[in-house]
Amino acid sequence: MQEVLSTTTQNKIKNPLSNDGKIGRYRWTICSLVFFATTINYLDRVVISLLKPYLTEQFNWSSGDYADIEIAFKFSYALGMLGVGSLIDKLGTKIGYAMATFLWSLAAIGHALVTNTFGFIVARAALGISEAGNFPAAIKATAEWFPKKERAFATGIFNSGSNVGAVIAPLTVPFIAENWGWKWAFIITGAIGFIWIIFWFLLYEVPARHAKLTKAEFDYIHSDVDDLAAAAVQTEPKTSWFKLLTFKQTWAFVLGKFLTDPIWWFYLFWLPDFLDKQYGVKGTAIGLPVAMVYTMSSFGSIGGGWLPLNLIRNGWPVFKARKISMLIYAVCVVPIVFAQILGGVSMWLAVFIIGIAAAAHQAWSANIFTTVSDMFPRRAVASVTGIGGMAGGLGGILLSALVQKRMFVYYENLNQIETAYFIMFLICGGAYLGAWAIMQLLVPRLKQIEI
């Protein structure tokens, strides 16, 4: 749908100088909004893993029951990704992001109304399909508000919100459950999303229509676009998934997400259980080690965006900087294979090694997301991100159904759950190197897609 340039936008395009001659920093306000949305998204997502001991006791869950609930979330998340990227491209970032946050906040609170295991499957499915909107909207907002050279850094910052959410959760959710009951943990965390929506509507607009954005910053944001007016007025038709799936670049992103997203799901949903089964850590005691893992992940997410940015500033081509950085992060995951062996000396050593792997994942994630905006025009970014997110969800479903559910139940019955976790750590250690090799094979050098 064609948009008409506002007077403010026309002035920005005509007048190359701002009043003070400075670039401005409003884009970082937008980045902070996306950061907080991602924090809330992951806070709502991870609550159930911390409430698992309470819910297992009340509903008599087995590892298989918990895996089924986890699969329900992943399946609906993947299903949501099937169309959410295209929907956000059509609705626009402002309305699309607000709608997704509103729906997932309702779903999160809805967990408090559940009275049986099937009810949790339904509640997790509702949460999954609505939470699917976060990353396509976040990546689209980043593509709208940042030039390419800053996108990995901005993505790393907002992506660190997933770690902050995962840090806040173990420090608060067990306390709420112990003092007020598990239902209030869902209600309180779910309600935070409604507060964010208020700030989103007050502060967000696309650059071409934002009254607080200076001309200098507008030009800087679009400094890698030849036709500034075309960047402000996006009149091109939307691109179908069928068309996008004809490009090797799409498949590189899809397969990279398919192989590595499930590893992050594993950390989110099974880390508290690992610490319980391996070291007997329960209740509020789980807070500190889990918080340590995700605090380390936050540094990995931001550092993961900083490294390619620094390489680019030192003259490296964008794609080479991204590719070499991702290889380094893939190698940093490998030591998780030895987490249990070294964890025999100290639980904290195991936690530290898992923290390094989780940090490396977040560094990887910040860059794999940015490869989409490197290779595709802005109007296709949310759609391609949605396709990749769906692939990540499907990978998580397969890992849970074929490996975690069957293997965990099998070894749990043998009282050898440690073996199941060792096999999972082996999978974690090799996933990123495999994904990097496939992406390198499909897209050995950067080629901009023309649609």
C-alpha positions in Angstrom: 0.0 0.0 0.0 1.5 3.3 -1.1 2.2 5.8 1.7 2.3 9.6 1.2 5.3 11.4 2.5 4.6 13.7 5.4 5.8 17.3 5.4 8.4 16.3 8.1 9.7 13.5 5.9 9.9 15.7 2.8 11.9 18.3 4.8 14.2 15.6 6.0 14.9 14.5 2.5 15.4 18.0 1.0 17.4 19.4 3.9 20.7 17.4 4.4 21.6 19.2 7.6 19.9 19.0 11.0 19.6 22.0 13.3 22.6 21.0 15.4 24.6 19.1 12.8 24.7 16.0 15.0 23.4 12.6 14.1 21.2 12.0 17.1 20.5 8.9 19.1 16.8 8.3 19.0 17.3 5.0 17.3 18.7 3.7 20.6 15.5 4.6 22.3 13.8 2.3 19.8 16.4 -0.4 20.5 15.6 -0.2 24.2 11.9 -0.6 23.6 12.6 -3.8 21.6 15.0 -4.9 24.3 12.3 -4.7 27.0 9.8 -6.5 24.8 12.2 -9.3 24.3 12.9 -9.4 28.0 9.1 -9.8 28.7 8.8 -12.3 26.0 11.4 -14.6 27.5 10.3 -13.9 31.1 6.8 -15.3 30.2 8.3 -18.1 28.2 10.7 -19.5 30.9 8.4 -19.3 33.9 7.1 -22.8 33.5 10.6 -24.4 33.7 11.1 -22.8 37.2 7.6 -23.9 38.3 8.1 -27.5 37.1 8.8 -28.9 40.6 5.6 -27.3 42.0 3.5 -28.4 38.9 5.0 -31.9 38.9 4.0 -32.4 42.5 0.4 -31.0 41.9 -0.3 -32.7 38.5 2.0 -35.8 38.9 4.0 -35.0 35.7 6.6 -37.4 34.3 9.5 -36.2 32.0 7.3 -37.3 29.1 4.4 -35.1 30.3 6.7 -32.1 30.5 8.1 -32.8 27.1 4.6 -32.9 25.6 3.9 -29.5 27.1 7.2 -28.2 25.8 6.4 -29.7 22.3 3.0 -27.9 22.3 4.7 -24.6 22.8 7.3 -25.2 20.1 4.7 -26.5 17.6 2.5 -23.5 18.0 5.5 -21.2 17.9 6.5 -22.7 14.6 2.9 -22.5 13.4 2.8 -18.9 14.4 6.0 -18.2 12.5 4.3 -19.6 9.4 2.4 -16.3 8.9 3.4 -13.8 11.5 6.3 -12.3 9.6 4.1 -11.7 6.6 1.4 -10.3 8.9 3.8 -7.9 10.5 5.1 -6.8 7.1 1.4 -6.0 6.1 0.3 -4.4 9.4 3.6 -2.5 10.0 5.9 -2.8 13.0 4.0 -0.5 15.3 0.6 -2.3 15.2 2.0 -5.8 14.6 4.4 -5.7 17.6 1.7 -4.3 19.9 -0.8 -6.9 18.9 1.6 -9.8 19.4 2.6 -8.5 22.9 -1.1 -8.1 23.9 -1.9 -11.6 22.9 1.0 -13.4 24.5 0.5 -11.4 27.7 -3.1 -12.7 27.8 -1.9 -16.3 27.2 0.7 -16.0 29.9 -1.9 -14.9 32.5 -4.2 -17.7 31.2 -1.8 -20.3 32.7 -3.1 -19.4 36.1 -6.6 -20.7 35.1 -5.4 -24.2 34.2 -6.5 -27.2 36.3 -5.0 -30.2 34.5 -2.1 -31.3 32.3 -4.1 -30.9 29.0 -4.9 -27.3 30.1 -1.2 -26.6 30.2 -0.8 -28.0 26.7 -3.5 -25.6 25.5 -2.1 -22.6 27.4 1.5 -23.2 26.1 0.1 -23.5 22.6 -1.6 -20.2 22.9 1.6 -18.6 24.3 3.7 -20.1 21.6 1.6 -18.9 18.6 1.4 -15.4 20.0 5.1 -15.1 21.1 6.1 -16.0 17.6 5.6 -12.3 16.7 8.4 -11.0 18.8 11.5 -11.6 16.7 10.1 -10.9 13.3 8.8 -7.5 14.6 12.1 -6.9 16.5 14.2 -7.6 13.4 12.0 -5.5 11.2 12.2 -2.6 13.7 16.0 -2.9 13.7 16.1 -2.9 9.9 13.9 0.2 9.8 15.9 2.1 12.4 19.6 1.1 11.9 22.1 1.1 9.1 23.6 -2.2 8.2 26.9 -1.6 10.0 25.1 -1.2 13.4 22.4 -3.9 13.0 24.4 -6.7 14.6 25.2 -4.6 17.6 21.6 -3.4 17.9 20.4 -6.9 17.5 22.8 -8.1 20.1 21.5 -5.5 22.5 17.8 -6.3 22.1 18.5 -10.0 21.9 20.2 -9.8 25.3 16.7 -9.1 26.6 16.1 -12.8 26.3 18.9 -13.4 28.8 17.7 -10.6 31.1 14.2 -12.2 31.1 15.8 -15.5 31.9 17.8 -13.9 34.7 14.9 -12.1 36.3 12.7 -15.3 36.2 14.8 -17.5 38.6 15.3 -14.6 41.0 11.6 -13.9 41.2 9.4 -16.8 40.1 10.4 -19.3 42.9 10.0 -16.5 45.5 6.5 -15.7 44.2 5.5 -19.4 44.1 6.8 -20.0 47.6 5.0 -17.1 49.1 1.8 -16.6 47.0 1.5 -19.8 44.9 2.4 -20.8 41.4 -0.7 -19.1 39.8 0.5 -15.6 40.9 3.8 -16.2 39.2 2.0 -16.5 35.8 -0.3 -13.5 36.6 2.4 -11.1 37.7 4.9 -11.8 34.9 2.2 -11.9 32.2 0.8 -8.5 33.2 4.0 -6.7 32.5 3.5 -6.9 28.8 0.4 -4.5 29.0 2.6 -1.8 30.6 5.1 -2.1 27.7 2.4 -1.6 25.1 1.7 1.9 26.6 5.3 3.0 26.1 5.4 1.4 22.6 2.5 3.5 21.4 3.9 6.6 23.0 7.5 6.3 21.6 7.4 4.3 18.4 6.9 5.3 14.8 8.7 4.5 11.6 11.6 6.9 10.9 9.8 8.6 7.9 7.0 9.7 10.2 8.7 10.3 13.5 8.5 13.9 14.7 11.4 13.5 17.1 13.9 12.2 14.6 16.4 14.7 13.2 17.2 14.9 9.5 20.9 14.0 10.2 19.9 10.8 12.0 17.3 9.9 9.3 20.1 10.2 6.7 22.5 8.1 8.9 19.9 5.4 9.3 19.5 5.2 5.5 23.1 5.8 4.7 23.4 2.4 3.0 20.3 3.1 0.8 20.9 4.8 -2.6 17.4 6.3 -2.9 16.5 8.0 0.3 13.0 8.8 -0.8 12.5 5.2 -1.8 13.6 4.2 1.7 11.1 6.5 3.3 8.3 5.4 1.0 8.1 1.7 0.7 5.8 1.1 -2.3 7.0 -2.2 -3.5 4.6 -5.2 -3.3 5.0 -7.8 -0.6 7.0 -10.9 -1.5 5.4 -14.4 -1.1 7.0 -17.2 0.8 7.2 -19.3 -2.3 9.3 -16.6 -4.0 11.6 -16.3 -0.9 12.1 -20.1 -0.7 13.7 -20.0 -4.2 16.7 -18.3 -2.8 19.7 -20.1 -1.3 20.1 -17.2 1.1 16.7 -18.1 2.6 17.7 -21.7 3.0 21.0 -20.8 4.7 19.1 -18.8 7.3 16.4 -21.5 7.7 18.9 -24.4 8.2 21.0 -22.3 10.5 18.0 -21.6 12.7 16.7 -25.2 12.4 20.0 -26.6 13.8 20.8 -24.1 16.5 17.4 -22.8 17.9 16.6 -26.1 19.5 19.8 -25.9 21.6 18.6 -22.6 23.2 15.1 -24.2 23.8 17.0 -27.0 25.7 18.7 -24.5 28.0 15.5 -22.6 28.6 13.2 -25.5 29.4 15.6 -28.1 30.9 18.4 -26.2 32.7 16.5 -26.0 36.1 15.7 -29.8 35.8 19.4 -30.6 35.0 20.5 -28.8 38.2 17.8 -30.5 40.2 18.5 -34.0 38.9 22.3 -33.7 38.8 22.9 -31.6 41.9 19.6 -31.6 43.9 19.2 -27.8 43.5 15.5 -26.9 44.1 13.2 -24.0 44.9 14.7 -20.6 45.5 18.2 -22.2 45.5 17.9 -22.6 41.7 17.9 -18.8 41.2 21.6 -18.0 41.5 23.0 -20.7 39.2 20.4 -20.2 36.5 20.8 -16.4 36.8 24.5 -16.8 36.4 24.1 -18.7 33.1 21.8 -16.1 31.6 23.9 -13.2 32.9 26.8 -14.6 31.0 24.5 -15.0 28.0 23.7 -11.3 28.1 27.4 -10.5 27.7 27.6 -12.9 24.9 24.7 -11.3 23.1 26.1 -7.8 23.3 29.7 -8.9 22.6 28.4 -11.0 19.7 27.2 -7.9 18.0 30.3 -5.8 19.0 32.9 -8.1 17.4 31.7 -7.9 13.8 31.0 -4.2 14.2 34.6 -3.7 15.3 35.9 -5.8 12.4 33.8 -3.7 10.0 35.1 -0.5 11.4 38.6 -1.9 10.9 38.0 -2.4 7.2 36.6 -5.9 7.0 33.7 -6.5 4.5 30.4 -6.9 6.3 29.7 -10.5 5.3 33.3 -11.7 6.1 33.1 -10.0 9.5 29.8 -11.7 10.2 30.9 -15.1 9.0 34.2 -15.2 10.9 32.5 -14.0 14.1 29.9 -16.8 13.8 32.7 -19.4 13.4 34.3 -18.2 16.6 31.0 -18.4 18.4 30.4 -21.9 17.1 33.7 -23.1 18.4 33.0 -21.6 21.8 30.0 -23.9 22.3 32.1 -27.1 22.0 33.4 -27.3 25.6 29.8 -27.9 26.8 30.5 -31.6 26.0 32.7 -31.7 29.1 30.2 -29.9 31.4 29.3 -33.0 33.4 32.8 -34.3 33.7 34.2 -31.0 35.0 31.0 -30.5 37.0 32.0 -33.5 39.0 34.6 -31.3 40.6 32.1 -28.4 41.3 28.6 -27.6 40.2 29.7 -24.0 39.6 32.3 -25.2 37.0 29.5 -27.0 35.1 27.3 -23.9 35.4 30.2 -21.7 34.1 30.8 -24.0 31.0 27.0 -24.1 30.2 27.1 -20.3 30.6 29.9 -20.0 28.0 27.9 -22.1 25.6 24.7 -20.1 26.2 26.6 -16.9 25.7 28.1 -18.2 22.5 24.6 -19.1 21.3 23.4 -15.6 21.9 26.4 -14.1 20.1 25.6 -16.5 17.2 21.9 -15.5 17.3 22.7 -11.8 17.1 24.6 -12.4 13.9 22.4 -15.0 12.2 19.4 -12.7 12.6 21.4 -9.9 11.0 22.3 -11.9 8.0 18.7 -11.5 6.9 18.8 -7.8 6.8 22.3 -8.1 5.1 20.9 -10.2 2.3 17.3 -9.1 1.8 15.5 -5.8 1.3 13.7 -4.3 4.2 10.2 -5.3 3.0 11.1 -9.0 3.1 13.0 -9.0 6.4 10.1 -10.0 8.7 8.9 -12.6 6.3 12.3 -14.3 6.0 12.8 -14.0 9.8 9.4 -15.7 10.2 10.4 -18.6 7.9 13.6 -19.1 9.9 11.8 -18.9 13.2 9.3 -21.5 12.1 12.3 -23.7 11.1 13.8 -23.2 14.5 10.5 -24.2 16.1 10.3 -27.4 14.0 13.9 -28.3 14.9 12.9 -27.9 18.6 9.9 -30.1 18.1 12.0 -32.8 16.5 14.6 -32.7 19.2 12.0 -32.9 21.9 9.9 -35.6 20.3 12.7 -37.8 19.0 15.4 -37.3 21.5 14.3 -35.6 24.7 11.0 -37.3 25.3 12.0 -40.8 24.4 15.6 -40.6 25.7 14.8 -38.8 28.9 11.9 -41.2 29.8 14.1 -44.2 28.9 17.1 -43.2 31.1 14.8 -41.8 33.8 13.3 -45.3 34.2 16.8 -46.7 34.4 17.8 -44.1 37.0 20.5 -42.9 34.6 19.2 -39.4 33.7 22.8 -38.2 33.7 23.4 -40.2 30.5 20.5 -38.5 28.8 22.0 -35.1 29.6 25.4 -36.1 28.4 23.9 -37.1 25.0 22.2 -33.7 24.9 25.4 -31.9 25.6 27.1 -33.8 22.7 24.3 -32.6 20.4 24.8 -29.0 21.7 28.5 -29.1 21.1 28.3 -30.0 17.4 25.2 -28.2 16.3 26.7 -24.8 15.6 29.7 -26.0 13.6 27.4 -28.0 11.5 25.1 -25.1 10.9 28.0 -22.8 10.0 29.4 -25.3 7.5 26.0 -25.6 5.8 25.5 -21.8 5.7 29.0 -21.3 4.2 28.3 -24.0 1.6 25.0 -22.3 0.5 26.2 -18.7 0.7 30.0 -18.5 0.4 29.9 -14.8 -0.3 27.4 -12.0 0.2 25.0 -11.4 -2.6 22.2 -8.9 -2.2 18.8 -10.3 -3.2 16.8 -8.3 -5.8 13.1 -9.0 -5.6 
